[in-house]
């Protein structure tokens, strides 16, 4: 077993004690079975069913549509099981090659299951030049069609693979501005929305926190990866903010794409592995 700060292990039995520790810290675990682009989507589905048996409303799960072979019916079936236990499902983003497919599936699942409660959360990558427009259009669509929009706001995880393809901001400051514009737009137009700000950026955290201080019910929850920004977010939890922690687990050899992206994002992980 990998005794890591960043990975819970390779089985359900490994991840559950880690999730319990997160709950003891007054944070909410988001359990992420890290499998991507598999040719065994039904096996991934069964893994999630076994996982859900051990969870309750205090937990969330994160999934990739690619790990289900982009099978809309399989994902819909899984969400049905989660709704039955009052568990939110976060649909993590895909690379640009599969972005259109991602948009279609996540929008369909969200509209179907978010009529009364935002059980399904879609991910918006704000390093994309069309990220803010996509967010704004989805907010308008949710108003017009009367469903709850679930939002996870991220900067993006595929920069090093896609930076030369033309659809991304290549300057970090432009991504940061776009991300914060997303926070501002949500803050000024919040109606029937549920939002997680998944970020390690201090300015974005402060902006979300500022909004929460001026409303009766917090507009924003926050999210961070296990092993990253732990102290800062523990302080936020002690101030009464809702903090979510991504807990990845899965077969180590199949976690390489995920780990590679995390390595690019965080120097602490590089030092740790070295």
Secondary structure, 3 states (H helix, E strand, C coil): CCCCCCCCCCCHHHHHHHHHHHHHCCCEEEEEECCCCCCCHHHHHHHHHHHHCCCCCCCEEEEEHHHHCCCHHHHHHHHHHHHHCCCEEEEECCCHHHHHHHHHHHHHHHHHHCCCCCCEEEEEECCECCHHHHHHHHHHHHHHHCCCEEEEEECCCCHHHHCCCCCECCCHHHHHHHHHHHHHHHHHCCCCEEEEEECCCHHHHHHHHHHHHCCCCCCEEEEEECCCCHHHHHHHHHCCCCEEEEEEECCHHHHHHHHHHHHHHCHHHHHHHC
